[in-house]
Structure formats: structure tokens, C-alpha cells
Amino acid sequence: MTGLRVENRARVEAMARAQSNLKTRRTEVDQRYRQARQEQMTTEVIELS
């Protein structure tokens, strides 16, 4: 039974790390999107001026 507990705990910890990594990655992707969108909008404003 102890082996099963250890294995399950390892799986839960791995899933928690994966979830944390996904949150970090999502934040990075969102920041890149906002930056690219801002640059696009700035370019459009400059072109219209």
C-alpha cells in the first residue's frame, strides 16, 4: 500500500508542477499577445497620421 501512496503522491506533485508551468506559460503568451497587439495598433495610428 505504501508504494501506491508514494506513486500517487508523485503523480499529484507532477500534475501540480505541470499546472504551475501552464499558468506561467499562459501569462507569457498573454503578455506577448498584448505587446504585439499594442505594436500593431501603434503602427496603424502612425500610418493614419
PDBQT receptor file of N, H, CA, C and O in Angstrom, charges set to zero:
ATOM      1  N   MET A   1       0.814  -1.195   0.000  1.00  0.00    +0.000 N 
ATOM      2  CA  MET A   1       0.000   0.000   0.000  1.00  0.00    +0.000 C 
ATOM      3  C   MET A   1       0.858   1.259   0.000  1.00  0.00    +0.000 C 
ATOM      4  O   MET A   1       0.488   2.264  -0.606  1.00  0.00    +0.000 OA
ATOM      5  N   THR A   2       1.998   1.208   0.676  1.00  0.00    +0.000 N 
ATOM      6  H   THR A   2       2.298   0.391   1.168  1.00  0.00    +0.000 HD
ATOM      7  CA  THR A   2       2.867   2.378   0.741  1.00  0.00    +0.000 C 
ATOM      8  C   THR A   2       3.379   2.756  -0.641  1.00  0.00    +0.000 C 
ATOM      9  O   THR A   2       3.479   3.939  -0.967  1.00  0.00    +0.000 OA
ATOM     10  N   GLY A   3       3.704   1.754  -1.454  1.00  0.00    +0.000 N 
ATOM     11  H   GLY A   3       3.623   0.794  -1.189  1.00  0.00    +0.000 HD
ATOM     12  CA  GLY A   3       4.183   2.025  -2.807  1.00  0.00    +0.000 C 
ATOM     13  C   GLY A   3       3.152   2.771  -3.630  1.00  0.00    +0.000 C 
ATOM     14  O   GLY A   3       3.485   3.686  -4.383  1.00  0.00    +0.000 OA
ATOM     15  N   LEU A   4       1.903   2.375  -3.480  1.00  0.00    +0.000 N 
ATOM     16  H   LEU A   4       1.632   1.632  -2.867  1.00  0.00    +0.000 HD
ATOM     17  CA  LEU A   4       0.816   3.038  -4.203  1.00  0.00    +0.000 C 
ATOM     18  C   LEU A   4       0.669   4.485  -3.747  1.00  0.00    +0.000 C 
ATOM     19  O   LEU A   4       0.453   5.378  -4.566  1.00  0.00    +0.000 OA
ATOM     20  N   ARG A   5       0.785   4.714  -2.453  1.00  0.00    +0.000 N 
ATOM     21  H   ARG A   5       0.961   3.988  -1.787  1.00  0.00    +0.000 HD
ATOM     22  CA  ARG A   5       0.695   6.084  -1.931  1.00  0.00    +0.000 C 
ATOM     23  C   ARG A   5       1.820   6.949  -2.476  1.00  0.00    +0.000 C 
ATOM     24  O   ARG A   5       1.602   8.092  -2.879  1.00  0.00    +0.000 OA
ATOM     25  N   VAL A   6       3.016   6.394  -2.485  1.00  0.00    +0.000 N 
ATOM     26  H   VAL A   6       3.192   5.466  -2.158  1.00  0.00    +0.000 HD
ATOM     27  CA  VAL A   6       4.172   7.142  -2.996  1.00  0.00    +0.000 C 
ATOM     28  C   VAL A   6       3.977   7.467  -4.471  1.00  0.00    +0.000 C 
ATOM     29  O   VAL A   6       4.246   8.583  -4.915  1.00  0.00    +0.000 OA
ATOM     30  N   GLU A   7       3.507   6.476  -5.223  1.00  0.00    +0.000 N 
ATOM     31  H   GLU A   7       3.289   5.569  -4.862  1.00  0.00    +0.000 HD
ATOM     32  CA  GLU A   7       3.284   6.687  -6.653  1.00  0.00    +0.000 C 
ATOM     33  C   GLU A   7       2.210   7.750  -6.889  1.00  0.00    +0.000 C 
ATOM     34  O   GLU A   7       2.380   8.634  -7.729  1.00  0.00    +0.000 OA
ATOM     35  N   ASN A   8       1.120   7.662  -6.155  1.00  0.00    +0.000 N 
ATOM     36  H   ASN A   8       0.982   6.944  -5.472  1.00  0.00    +0.000 HD
ATOM     37  CA  ASN A   8       0.043   8.644  -6.313  1.00  0.00    +0.000 C 
ATOM     38  C   ASN A   8       0.500  10.036  -5.917  1.00  0.00    +0.000 C 
ATOM     39  O   ASN A   8       0.164  11.019  -6.579  1.00  0.00    +0.000 OA
ATOM     40  N   ARG A   9       1.263  10.120  -4.842  1.00  0.00    +0.000 N 
ATOM     41  H   ARG A   9       1.536   9.322  -4.304  1.00  0.00    +0.000 HD
ATOM     42  CA  ARG A   9       1.773  11.431  -4.410  1.00  0.00    +0.000 C 
ATOM     43  C   ARG A   9       2.682  12.023  -5.486  1.00  0.00    +0.000 C 
ATOM     44  O   ARG A   9       2.619  13.219  -5.770  1.00  0.00    +0.000 OA
ATOM     45  N   ALA A  10       3.523  11.184  -6.078  1.00  0.00    +0.000 N 
ATOM     46  H   ALA A  10       3.574  10.213  -5.847  1.00  0.00    +0.000 HD
ATOM     47  CA  ALA A  10       4.409  11.648  -7.147  1.00  0.00    +0.000 C 
ATOM     48  C   ALA A  10       3.597  12.144  -8.337  1.00  0.00    +0.000 C 
ATOM     49  O   ALA A  10       3.949  13.146  -8.960  1.00  0.00    +0.000 OA
ATOM     50  N   ARG A  11       2.524  11.451  -8.648  1.00  0.00    +0.000 N 
ATOM     51  H   ARG A  11       2.238  10.638  -8.142  1.00  0.00    +0.000 HD
ATOM     52  CA  ARG A  11       1.665  11.877  -9.763  1.00  0.00    +0.000 C 
ATOM     53  C   ARG A  11       0.992  13.216  -9.463  1.00  0.00    +0.000 C 
ATOM     54  O   ARG A  11       0.933  14.099 -10.319  1.00  0.00    +0.000 OA
ATOM     55  N   VAL A  12       0.495  13.352  -8.255  1.00  0.00    +0.000 N 
ATOM     56  H   VAL A  12       0.543  12.635  -7.560  1.00  0.00    +0.000 HD
ATOM     57  CA  VAL A  12      -0.160  14.607  -7.865  1.00  0.00    +0.000 C 
ATOM     58  C   VAL A  12       0.838  15.761  -7.917  1.00  0.00    +0.000 C 
ATOM     59  O   VAL A  12       0.517  16.844  -8.407  1.00  0.00    +0.000 OA
ATOM     60  N   GLU A  13       2.040  15.527  -7.416  1.00  0.00    +0.000 N 
ATOM     61  H   GLU A  13       2.300  14.647  -7.018  1.00  0.00    +0.000 HD
ATOM     62  CA  GLU A  13       3.066  16.571  -7.447  1.00  0.00    +0.000 C 
ATOM     63  C   GLU A  13       3.446  16.923  -8.882  1.00  0.00    +0.000 C 
ATOM     64  O   GLU A  13       3.650  18.094  -9.202  1.00  0.00    +0.000 OA
ATOM     65  N   ALA A  14       3.539  15.918  -9.743  1.00  0.00    +0.000 N 
ATOM     66  H   ALA A  14       3.372  14.967  -9.483  1.00  0.00    +0.000 HD
ATOM     67  CA  ALA A  14       3.857  16.173 -11.151  1.00  0.00    +0.000 C 
ATOM     68  C   ALA A  14       2.749  16.984 -11.814  1.00  0.00    +0.000 C 
ATOM     69  O   ALA A  14       3.022  17.897 -12.593  1.00  0.00    +0.000 OA
ATOM     70  N   MET A  15       1.503  16.649 -11.504  1.00  0.00    +0.000 N 
ATOM     71  H   MET A  15       1.281  15.907 -10.872  1.00  0.00    +0.000 HD
ATOM     72  CA  MET A  15       0.381  17.401 -12.073  1.00  0.00    +0.000 C 
ATOM     73  C   MET A  15       0.368  18.836 -11.559  1.00  0.00    +0.000 C 
ATOM     74  O   MET A  15       0.051  19.761 -12.307  1.00  0.00    +0.000 OA
ATOM     75  N   ALA A  16       0.706  19.024 -10.304  1.00  0.00    +0.000 N 
ATOM     76  H   ALA A  16       0.963  18.273  -9.696  1.00  0.00    +0.000 HD
ATOM     77  CA  ALA A  16       0.755  20.377  -9.741  1.00  0.00    +0.000 C 
ATOM     78  C   ALA A  16       1.845  21.196 -10.421  1.00  0.00    +0.000 C 
ATOM     79  O   ALA A  16       1.643  22.370 -10.730  1.00  0.00    +0.000 OA
ATOM     80  N   ARG A  17       3.000  20.577 -10.654  1.00  0.00    +0.000 N 
ATOM     81  H   ARG A  17       3.165  19.623 -10.403  1.00  0.00    +0.000 HD
ATOM     82  CA  ARG A  17       4.079  21.287 -11.360  1.00  0.00    +0.000 C 
ATOM     83  C   ARG A  17       3.664  21.616 -12.789  1.00  0.00    +0.000 C 
ATOM     84  O   ARG A  17       3.937  22.709 -13.287  1.00  0.00    +0.000 OA
ATOM     85  N   ALA A  18       3.007  20.674 -13.440  1.00  0.00    +0.000 N 
ATOM     86  H   ALA A  18       2.785  19.787 -13.035  1.00  0.00    +0.000 HD
ATOM     87  CA  ALA A  18       2.547  20.910 -14.807  1.00  0.00    +0.000 C 
ATOM     88  C   ALA A  18       1.546  22.058 -14.846  1.00  0.00    +0.000 C 
ATOM     89  O   ALA A  18       1.601  22.907 -15.736  1.00  0.00    +0.000 OA
ATOM     90  N   GLN A  19       0.640  22.083 -13.889  1.00  0.00    +0.000 N 
ATOM     91  H   GLN A  19       0.594  21.393 -13.166  1.00  0.00    +0.000 HD
ATOM     92  CA  GLN A  19      -0.348  23.164 -13.837  1.00  0.00    +0.000 C 
ATOM     93  C   GLN A  19       0.332  24.509 -13.612  1.00  0.00    +0.000 C 
ATOM     94  O   GLN A  19      -0.029  25.506 -14.236  1.00  0.00    +0.000 OA
ATOM     95  N   SER A  20       1.304  24.533 -12.731  1.00  0.00    +0.000 N 
ATOM     96  H   SER A  20       1.598  23.723 -12.224  1.00  0.00    +0.000 HD
ATOM     97  CA  SER A  20       2.045  25.768 -12.472  1.00  0.00    +0.000 C 
ATOM     98  C   SER A  20       2.778  26.227 -13.727  1.00  0.00    +0.000 C 
ATOM     99  O   SER A  20       2.780  27.412 -14.058  1.00  0.00    +0.000 OA
ATOM    100  N   ASN A  21       3.400  25.277 -14.421  1.00  0.00    +0.000 N 
ATOM    101  H   ASN A  21       3.399  24.314 -14.152  1.00  0.00    +0.000 HD
ATOM    102  CA  ASN A  21       4.104  25.612 -15.660  1.00  0.00    +0.000 C 
ATOM    103  C   ASN A  21       3.144  26.145 -16.716  1.00  0.00    +0.000 C 
ATOM    104  O   ASN A  21       3.482  27.069 -17.457  1.00  0.00    +0.000 OA
ATOM    105  N   LEU A  22       1.959  25.568 -16.786  1.00  0.00    +0.000 N 
ATOM    106  H   LEU A  22       1.685  24.818 -16.184  1.00  0.00    +0.000 HD
ATOM    107  CA  LEU A  22       0.963  26.051 -17.746  1.00  0.00    +0.000 C 
ATOM    108  C   LEU A  22       0.509  27.466 -17.424  1.00  0.00    +0.000 C 
ATOM    109  O   LEU A  22       0.330  28.286 -18.325  1.00  0.00    +0.000 OA
ATOM    110  N   LYS A  23       0.323  27.753 -16.146  1.00  0.00    +0.000 N 
ATOM    111  H   LYS A  23       0.469  27.088 -15.414  1.00  0.00    +0.000 HD
ATOM    112  CA  LYS A  23      -0.067  29.111 -15.753  1.00  0.00    +0.000 C 
ATOM    113  C   LYS A  23       1.018  30.113 -16.132  1.00  0.00    +0.000 C 
ATOM    114  O   LYS A  23       0.731  31.197 -16.639  1.00  0.00    +0.000 OA
ATOM    115  N   THR A  24       2.269  29.730 -15.878  1.00  0.00    +0.000 N 
ATOM    116  H   THR A  24       2.502  28.849 -15.466  1.00  0.00    +0.000 HD
ATOM    117  CA  THR A  24       3.390  30.603 -16.234  1.00  0.00    +0.000 C 
ATOM    118  C   THR A  24       3.437  30.820 -17.738  1.00  0.00    +0.000 C 
ATOM    119  O   THR A  24       3.594  31.948 -18.205  1.00  0.00    +0.000 OA
ATOM    120  N   ARG A  25       3.301  29.744 -18.488  1.00  0.00    +0.000 N 
ATOM    121  H   ARG A  25       3.173  28.827 -18.108  1.00  0.00    +0.000 HD
ATOM    122  CA  ARG A  25       3.335  29.834 -19.950  1.00  0.00    +0.000 C 
ATOM    123  C   ARG A  25       2.184  30.688 -20.460  1.00  0.00    +0.000 C 
ATOM    124  O   ARG A  25       2.365  31.492 -21.375  1.00  0.00    +0.000 OA
ATOM    125  N   ARG A  26       1.001  30.521 -19.874  1.00  0.00    +0.000 N 
ATOM    126  H   ARG A  26       0.855  29.868 -19.130  1.00  0.00    +0.000 HD
ATOM    127  CA  ARG A  26      -0.167  31.301 -20.286  1.00  0.00    +0.000 C 
ATOM    128  C   ARG A  26       0.083  32.787 -20.065  1.00  0.00    +0.000 C 
ATOM    129  O   ARG A  26      -0.258  33.613 -20.912  1.00  0.00    +0.000 OA
ATOM    130  N   THR A  27       0.675  33.124 -18.930  1.00  0.00    +0.000 N 
ATOM    131  H   THR A  27       0.951  32.454 -18.241  1.00  0.00    +0.000 HD
ATOM    132  CA  THR A  27       0.991  34.517 -18.631  1.00  0.00    +0.000 C 
ATOM    133  C   THR A  27       1.955  35.073 -19.669  1.00  0.00    +0.000 C 
ATOM    134  O   THR A  27       1.776  36.192 -20.148  1.00  0.00    +0.000 OA
ATOM    135  N   GLU A  28       2.976  34.295 -20.017  1.00  0.00    +0.000 N 
ATOM    136  H   GLU A  28       3.121  33.386 -19.627  1.00  0.00    +0.000 HD
ATOM    137  CA  GLU A  28       3.953  34.739 -21.011  1.00  0.00    +0.000 C 
ATOM    138  C   GLU A  28       3.296  34.950 -22.371  1.00  0.00    +0.000 C 
ATOM    139  O   GLU A  28       3.558  35.946 -23.045  1.00  0.00    +0.000 OA
ATOM    140  N   VAL A  29       2.448  34.019 -22.768  1.00  0.00    +0.000 N 
ATOM    141  H   VAL A  29       2.235  33.210 -22.220  1.00  0.00    +0.000 HD
ATOM    142  CA  VAL A  29       1.769  34.125 -24.066  1.00  0.00    +0.000 C 
ATOM    143  C   VAL A  29       0.839  35.334 -24.077  1.00  0.00    +0.000 C 
ATOM    144  O   VAL A  29       0.788  36.068 -25.065  1.00  0.00    +0.000 OA
ATOM    145  N   ASP A  30       0.112  35.545 -22.999  1.00  0.00    +0.000 N 
ATOM    146  H   ASP A  30       0.153  34.949 -22.197  1.00  0.00    +0.000 HD
ATOM    147  CA  ASP A  30      -0.776  36.710 -22.910  1.00  0.00    +0.000 C 
ATOM    148  C   ASP A  30       0.013  38.010 -23.019  1.00  0.00    +0.000 C 
ATOM    149  O   ASP A  30      -0.414  38.941 -23.701  1.00  0.00    +0.000 OA
ATOM    150  N   GLN A  31       1.154  38.078 -22.356  1.00  0.00    +0.000 N 
ATOM    151  H   GLN A  31       1.502  37.322 -21.801  1.00  0.00    +0.000 HD
ATOM    152  CA  GLN A  31       1.984  39.282 -22.417  1.00  0.00    +0.000 C 
ATOM    153  C   GLN A  31       2.493  39.520 -23.837  1.00  0.00    +0.000 C 
ATOM    154  O   GLN A  31       2.493  40.651 -24.322  1.00  0.00    +0.000 OA
ATOM    155  N   ARG A  32       2.923  38.458 -24.494  1.00  0.00    +0.000 N 
ATOM    156  H   ARG A  32       2.923  37.538 -24.100  1.00  0.00    +0.000 HD
ATOM    157  CA  ARG A  32       3.401  38.602 -25.880  1.00  0.00    +0.000 C 
ATOM    158  C   ARG A  32       2.279  39.055 -26.800  1.00  0.00    +0.000 C 
ATOM    159  O   ARG A  32       2.491  39.890 -27.679  1.00  0.00    +0.000 OA
ATOM    160  N   TYR A  33       1.080  38.504 -26.599  1.00  0.00    +0.000 N 
ATOM    161  H   TYR A  33       0.908  37.826 -25.884  1.00  0.00    +0.000 HD
ATOM    162  CA  TYR A  33      -0.059  38.906 -27.416  1.00  0.00    +0.000 C 
ATOM    163  C   TYR A  33      -0.367  40.386 -27.219  1.00  0.00    +0.000 C 
ATOM    164  O   TYR A  33      -0.556  41.121 -28.188  1.00  0.00    +0.000 OA
ATOM    165  N   ARG A  34      -0.417  40.818 -25.957  1.00  0.00    +0.000 N 
ATOM    166  H   ARG A  34      -0.264  40.220 -25.170  1.00  0.00    +0.000 HD
ATOM    167  CA  ARG A  34      -0.724  42.226 -25.692  1.00  0.00    +0.000 C 
ATOM    168  C   ARG A  34       0.335  43.149 -26.290  1.00  0.00    +0.000 C 
ATOM    169  O   ARG A  34       0.009  44.207 -26.830  1.00  0.00    +0.000 OA
ATOM    170  N   GLN A  35       1.596  42.749 -26.194  1.00  0.00    +0.000 N 
ATOM    171  H   GLN A  35       1.861  41.890 -25.755  1.00  0.00    +0.000 HD
ATOM    172  CA  GLN A  35       2.676  43.559 -26.752  1.00  0.00    +0.000 C 
ATOM    173  C   GLN A  35       2.548  43.647 -28.272  1.00  0.00    +0.000 C 
ATOM    174  O   GLN A  35       2.673  44.729 -28.846  1.00  0.00    +0.000 OA
ATOM    175  N   ALA A  36       2.302  42.518 -28.920  1.00  0.00    +0.000 N 
ATOM    176  H   ALA A  36       2.200  41.639 -28.454  1.00  0.00    +0.000 HD
ATOM    177  CA  ALA A  36       2.158  42.502 -30.378  1.00  0.00    +0.000 C 
ATOM    178  C   ALA A  36       0.955  43.331 -30.807  1.00  0.00    +0.000 C 
ATOM    179  O   ALA A  36       1.023  44.070 -31.789  1.00  0.00    +0.000 OA
ATOM    180  N   ARG A  37      -0.133  43.210 -30.081  1.00  0.00    +0.000 N 
ATOM    181  H   ARG A  37      -0.189  42.610 -29.284  1.00  0.00    +0.000 HD
ATOM    182  CA  ARG A  37      -1.341  43.980 -30.407  1.00  0.00    +0.000 C 
ATOM    183  C   ARG A  37      -1.083  45.473 -30.245  1.00  0.00    +0.000 C 
ATOM    184  O   ARG A  37      -1.513  46.271 -31.078  1.00  0.00    +0.000 OA
ATOM    185  N   GLN A  38      -0.389  45.852 -29.187  1.00  0.00    +0.000 N 
ATOM    186  H   GLN A  38      -0.039  45.204 -28.510  1.00  0.00    +0.000 HD
ATOM    187  CA  GLN A  38      -0.073  47.261 -28.962  1.00  0.00    +0.000 C 
ATOM    188  C   GLN A  38       0.805  47.795 -30.089  1.00  0.00    +0.000 C 
ATOM    189  O   GLN A  38       0.594  48.904 -30.579  1.00  0.00    +0.000 OA
ATOM    190  N   GLU A  39       1.789  47.000 -30.493  1.00  0.00    +0.000 N 
ATOM    191  H   GLU A  39       1.960  46.099 -30.095  1.00  0.00    +0.000 HD
ATOM    192  CA  GLU A  39       2.661  47.429 -31.591  1.00  0.00    +0.000 C 
ATOM    193  C   GLU A  39       1.871  47.592 -32.883  1.00  0.00    +0.000 C 
ATOM    194  O   GLU A  39       2.100  48.533 -33.643  1.00  0.00    +0.000 OA
ATOM    195  N   GLN A  40       0.940  46.672 -33.131  1.00  0.00    +0.000 N 
ATOM    196  H   GLN A  40       0.753  45.907 -32.514  1.00  0.00    +0.000 HD
ATOM    197  CA  GLN A  40       0.108  46.762 -34.328  1.00  0.00    +0.000 C 
ATOM    198  C   GLN A  40      -0.750  48.022 -34.287  1.00  0.00    +0.000 C 
ATOM    199  O   GLN A  40      -0.856  48.734 -35.286  1.00  0.00    +0.000 OA
ATOM    200  N   MET A  41      -1.350  48.294 -33.163  1.00  0.00    +0.000 N 
ATOM    201  H   MET A  41      -1.264  47.715 -32.352  1.00  0.00    +0.000 HD
ATOM    202  CA  MET A  41      -2.190  49.483 -33.034  1.00  0.00    +0.000 C 
ATOM    203  C   MET A  41      -1.365  50.755 -33.197  1.00  0.00    +0.000 C 
ATOM    204  O   MET A  41      -1.812  51.706 -33.839  1.00  0.00    +0.000 OA
ATOM    205  N   THR A  42      -0.176  50.781 -32.626  1.00  0.00    +0.000 N 
ATOM    206  H   THR A  42       0.187  50.009 -32.105  1.00  0.00    +0.000 HD
ATOM    207  CA  THR A  42       0.701  51.945 -32.754  1.00  0.00    +0.000 C 
ATOM    208  C   THR A  42       1.065  52.172 -34.216  1.00  0.00    +0.000 C 
ATOM    209  O   THR A  42       1.047  53.304 -34.700  1.00  0.00    +0.000 OA
ATOM    210  N   THR A  43       1.395  51.096 -34.909  1.00  0.00    +0.000 N 
ATOM    211  H   THR A  43       1.410  50.177 -34.516  1.00  0.00    +0.000 HD
ATOM    212  CA  THR A  43       1.732  51.202 -36.330  1.00  0.00    +0.000 C 
ATOM    213  C   THR A  43       0.557  51.759 -37.123  1.00  0.00    +0.000 C 
ATOM    214  O   THR A  43       0.744  52.617 -37.986  1.00  0.00    +0.000 OA
ATOM    215  N   GLU A  44      -0.646  51.281 -36.841  1.00  0.00    +0.000 N 
ATOM    216  H   GLU A  44      -0.798  50.583 -36.141  1.00  0.00    +0.000 HD
ATOM    217  CA  GLU A  44      -1.828  51.764 -37.548  1.00  0.00    +0.000 C 
ATOM    218  C   GLU A  44      -2.074  53.244 -37.273  1.00  0.00    +0.000 C 
ATOM    219  O   GLU A  44      -2.430  53.990 -38.185  1.00  0.00    +0.000 OA
ATOM    220  N   VAL A  45      -1.890  53.671 -36.041  1.00  0.00    +0.000 N 
ATOM    221  H   VAL A  45      -1.601  53.065 -35.300  1.00  0.00    +0.000 HD
ATOM    222  CA  VAL A  45      -2.088  55.082 -35.698  1.00  0.00    +0.000 C 
ATOM    223  C   VAL A  45      -1.064  55.943 -36.426  1.00  0.00    +0.000 C 
ATOM    224  O   VAL A  45      -1.405  57.003 -36.952  1.00  0.00    +0.000 OA
ATOM    225  N   ILE A  46       0.184  55.496 -36.459  1.00  0.00    +0.000 N 
ATOM    226  H   ILE A  46       0.460  54.635 -36.032  1.00  0.00    +0.000 HD
ATOM    227  CA  ILE A  46       1.237  56.250 -37.149  1.00  0.00    +0.000 C 
ATOM    228  C   ILE A  46       0.929  56.346 -38.639  1.00  0.00    +0.000 C 
ATOM    229  O   ILE A  46       1.109  57.402 -39.246  1.00  0.00    +0.000 OA
ATOM    230  N   GLU A  47       0.464  55.243 -39.228  1.00  0.00    +0.000 N 
ATOM    231  H   GLU A  47       0.318  54.386 -38.734  1.00  0.00    +0.000 HD
ATOM    232  CA  GLU A  47       0.140  55.248 -40.653  1.00  0.00    +0.000 C 
ATOM    233  C   GLU A  47      -1.023  56.187 -40.957  1.00  0.00    +0.000 C 
ATOM    234  O   GLU A  47      -1.061  56.793 -42.028  1.00  0.00    +0.000 OA
ATOM    235  N   LEU A  48      -1.956  56.313 -40.046  1.00  0.00    +0.000 N 
ATOM    236  H   LEU A  48      -1.925  55.821 -39.176  1.00  0.00    +0.000 HD
ATOM    237  CA  LEU A  48      -3.111  57.176 -40.265  1.00  0.00    +0.000 C 
ATOM    238  C   LEU A  48      -2.796  58.652 -40.036  1.00  0.00    +0.000 C 
ATOM    239  O   LEU A  48      -3.553  59.529 -40.454  1.00  0.00    +0.000 OA
ATOM    240  N   SER A  49      -1.693  58.915 -39.381  1.00  0.00    +0.000 N 
ATOM    241  H   SER A  49      -1.078  58.204 -39.041  1.00  0.00    +0.000 HD
ATOM    242  CA  SER A  49      -1.335  60.307 -39.077  1.00  0.00    +0.000 C 
ATOM    243  C   SER A  49      -0.781  61.008 -40.290  1.00  0.00    +0.000 C 
ATOM    244  O   SER A  49      -0.428  62.185 -40.216  1.00  0.00    +0.000 OA
TER     245      SER A  49
